[in-house]
Amino acid sequence: MRLFFSLFVLFFLGLSGLTAALVALGVHFSHFDSVAWTEVSSWHSRPILVGSGLAALSFLASAGLSLTWHLFAGVLGRMTAGVTRKPSKAPRARSNRRTTV
């Protein structure tokens, strides 16, 4: 879950930054109407729809990558499950003898 959320935030921030840069370039160089990108009075305005699309795309990308990661980790874990490792040394017993000062 932590991997999914981290990837979601990373994808969402990256895509929204890229979108903001493209909108700024379009307004500056192509003289697009910037009012359409500042109007948020209704749910079907341009920023709301683009933000919803970015959230959906980020969700799908992070879900796909985290699922792939967990499947790969599971397959890799099953492949290395039969490998015997060198047993660790047993800890030395501690003395229960009390000392006086």
C-alpha positions as CSV (number, residue, x, y, z in Angstrom):
1,M,0.0,0.0,0.0
2,R,2.9,2.3,0.8
3,L,4.5,1.6,-2.6
4,F,1.1,2.3,-4.4
5,F,0.6,5.6,-2.6
6,S,4.1,6.7,-3.2
7,L,3.9,5.9,-6.9
8,F,0.5,7.6,-7.1
9,V,1.8,10.8,-5.6
10,L,4.9,10.7,-7.8
11,F,2.9,10.1,-11.0
12,F,0.2,12.7,-10.1
13,L,2.8,15.4,-9.3
14,G,4.8,14.7,-12.4
15,L,1.8,14.6,-14.7
16,S,0.2,17.7,-13.2
17,G,3.5,19.6,-13.5
18,L,3.9,18.5,-17.1
19,T,0.2,19.5,-17.8
20,A,0.7,22.9,-16.2
21,A,3.9,23.5,-18.2
22,L,2.1,22.6,-21.5
23,V,-0.9,24.8,-20.7
24,A,1.5,27.7,-19.9
25,L,3.4,27.2,-23.1
26,G,0.1,27.0,-25.1
27,V,-1.2,30.2,-23.5
28,H,2.1,32.0,-24.1
29,F,3.1,30.9,-27.6
30,S,-0.2,29.8,-29.2
31,H,-2.4,32.5,-27.5
32,F,-4.9,29.9,-26.1
33,D,-7.6,31.3,-23.9
34,S,-6.4,31.2,-20.4
35,V,-9.8,31.9,-18.9
36,A,-10.9,28.3,-19.7
37,W,-8.1,27.1,-17.4
38,T,-9.1,29.3,-14.5
39,E,-12.8,28.6,-14.5
40,V,-13.8,26.0,-11.9
41,S,-17.5,27.0,-11.3
42,S,-18.9,23.7,-12.6
43,W,-17.8,20.0,-12.4
44,H,-17.3,19.8,-16.2
45,S,-14.9,22.6,-16.4
46,R,-11.5,22.1,-18.0
47,P,-9.3,21.9,-14.9
48,I,-11.7,19.6,-13.1
49,L,-11.8,17.2,-16.1
50,V,-8.1,17.3,-16.6
51,G,-7.4,16.8,-12.9
52,S,-9.8,13.8,-12.9
53,G,-8.1,12.3,-15.9
54,L,-4.7,12.8,-14.3
55,A,-5.8,11.2,-11.1
56,A,-7.2,8.2,-13.0
57,L,-4.1,7.8,-15.1
58,S,-1.9,8.1,-12.0
59,F,-4.1,5.5,-10.3
60,L,-3.8,3.0,-13.2
61,A,-0.1,3.5,-13.6
62,S,0.7,3.2,-9.9
63,A,-1.6,0.2,-9.5
64,G,0.0,-1.6,-12.5
65,L,3.5,-0.9,-11.3
66,S,2.9,-1.9,-7.7
67,L,1.1,-5.1,-8.7
68,T,4.0,-5.9,-11.1
69,W,6.4,-5.3,-8.3
70,H,4.6,-7.5,-5.8
71,L,4.2,-10.3,-8.4
72,F,7.9,-10.1,-9.3
73,A,8.9,-10.1,-5.6
74,G,6.6,-13.1,-5.0
75,V,8.1,-15.1,-7.9
76,L,11.6,-14.1,-6.9
77,G,10.8,-15.2,-3.3
78,R,9.5,-18.6,-4.4
79,M,12.6,-19.1,-6.6
80,T,15.0,-18.4,-3.7
81,A,12.9,-20.3,-1.0
82,G,14.8,-23.6,-1.5
83,V,18.2,-22.0,-1.2
84,T,19.9,-23.1,2.0
85,R,21.7,-20.4,3.8
86,K,24.6,-20.8,6.3
87,P,23.0,-21.1,9.8
88,S,23.7,-18.3,12.1
89,K,25.6,-18.9,15.3
90,A,23.6,-19.4,18.4
91,P,23.9,-16.6,20.9
92,R,26.0,-17.3,23.9
93,A,24.2,-18.0,27.1
94,R,24.4,-15.2,29.6
95,S,25.3,-15.7,33.2
96,N,22.7,-15.4,35.8
97,R,25.2,-15.0,38.6
98,R,24.7,-11.8,40.6
99,T,27.6,-9.7,41.6
100,T,27.9,-7.6,44.7
101,V,29.4,-4.1,44.9
